[in-house]
Amino acid sequence: MSLDADLQALVRTIPDHPKPGIQFRDISTLLLDGPGFAEAIDRMAASIAGEGTQLVAGIEARGFVFAAGLAYKLKCGLLMLRKPGKLPGARIGVDYALEYGTDRLEMHADACGEGMRVALVDDLIATGGTALAAVELLRQAGAVIDTATFVIDLPELGGAEKLREAGVTVHHLIEFDGH
């Protein structure tokens, strides 16, 4: 039994969403449980504490929830990695491939100074495409990005391993088998 089995029990699985054969891991039920949500933030913070993190970068949209909690807990700044067209002013971005098509992540051009230590945060790591794009974007901005933390890892999809191959230490609380 996982040390985080208590948190795993708070994540609802919705079969066949968004398409048949997919087991959707719904963190909204974890967020609805105040003590469970607080414990998730505390455990994620403990996994990256002491690494000199200056900014916590959250990936739109569910990553913002956990990144904000971690930034507060670690007394760091919060950097939001957004979909196109959401940020005013000068911004930089990275296009990345999806299963069918492409997407883009952007951030303010001045959000992160050269050499700043940034921890990447999202609710879930699956195939790793978005997380790898986030790492590329942050490194393009001059950030030192060598750690990431997620609530859920779907190891069969290989995203965490791809991040490790890119030089990023990956932490997660919960692991689910299958899609």
N, C-alpha and C positions, 0 to 999 in steps of 0.2 A: 504494500500500500504506500502510495506517495505521501510525502510529508505535507503536501498541499491538497490532499484528498478532501479536506473540509471545504476548500474553495472550489474544487472541481465539482463537488456536489451542488454548488450554487449556479453552475452553468447549464442552461437548458439546451438540449439537442432537439432540433426540428428536422425531421427526416424529409428528404426530397425537396429541399429548398436551396437554391433558387431553381433547381431542376432535378429530375429523378436521379437517384443514386448519390446525391450530395447530402451529407449530414451537417447541417448548419449549426455551428456552435454559437449560441446566443448569449452574449455577456450581459444583456440588459437585466437578466435575473440576478446576476452578481451585483450589478450597480444598485439594484433595488434593496439589497440587504446592507444596511449601514455598517454593521460590524464587519461583515465580509469584505465590503469595498475598502474600508479602512485597513483591514488586515492585508489585503492585496497590495495596497500602496506601501504599507510598512515593509512587507517582504520584498517588493521590487526595489525599494530604496536600500534595504540592507544588502541586496545583491550587487549594487553599484556604488555603495558608500565607500569613501576612501580612495576613489579613483581620480580625484581632482576635477570632477565634473563642474563646468562653469555654466553650461546651458543644457537644457533638456529639450530635444527636438521631437515633437509629436507629429505623426502623420495623420492628415485629415481622414476621417472625422473622429472615429472612436479613439484613435491614439491621443487626441487632444485631452480627453477626459483623464486618462492615466498620466499623461505628461504633465498636466497642470498639477495634479496631486503630488507627483514626484518632485516637480520644481519647488513647490511649497515646502515639502518635507526636507529636501536637500538644500533649501535656501539658494536656489539657482534661478537664472532667467529661463523663460519659456520661449522657444522658437517654434513657430507653426509652419509646417510644410503643407502648402495648399495646392488645390487643383487650379487650373488656369482661370484667370479673370477674377480672382477673389481678392487680390492684393492691390492696393493703390501704390503709385510711385514706382521707382526703379526696382526691378526684380531680375533674378536669374532663375533659370529653370533647366530641367533635364527631361527629355522625352524618353519613354521606355516602352517596351513591347508588352502587350497583354496576349492572352490566349487568342483573341480575335481583335486585332487592331493595336492601337497605341494609346498612351495616356501621357500626362505631363505632371510633374511636381514643380512648384515654384516657391521661392522665398524672397524676402526683401534683400536687395543687394548689399545693404549695410547691416544686416541682422547679426552677422557673425564675423568677428575679427580674425585675422590670420593667427593661427596657432591656438585658438580657443578649443578647449576640451569639451566635446559635445557627446552626450549619451542619446542614442536613438530609442524611441519608445513607440510601441503600437500595441493594439489589443491582441493581435494574432499574427503569427508567421506561418505562411503556407508555402507557396512556390518561391517566394522571396523577391519577385520582380519589383514590387514597390519599395521594399526595404533596400534593395541594392541600388535603386535609383536615388533613394534618399541619401545613402552613403556617398554616391557619386556627386550629388548636388552639394552636400556639406563639404566634401573634400575639394570640390571646385571653388568653394568659397574660402578655402584655406583652413578649415576646421581639422582638428585631430579627432577622428571618429573611429574608436577602436572598441566600443562597447555598445550593446543593444540589449534591451529587455522587453519581453512580451509577456502578456498574461498566458496566452495559449501558444503551444507549438504543435503543428501537425507534421511530425518528422517524416512520414512517408512521402510527403511532397517535396522535401529536400531544401526548403528555403534557408533553414538555420545553417545547414552545411555549406550552402553557397556563401552565406555571410562569413562563416569561419574562413573559407577559402579566400575571401577578400580582406582578411586580417582583422575581423571583428569578433570579439568575444561575445557569445550569445547566452543570455540568461532567460529562463522562462519559469513560470510557476506551475503550469498545468500542461500535460501532454495527452493528446487524444490520438488513438490509432484510427486509420481510415481517413476518408475525405470528409 
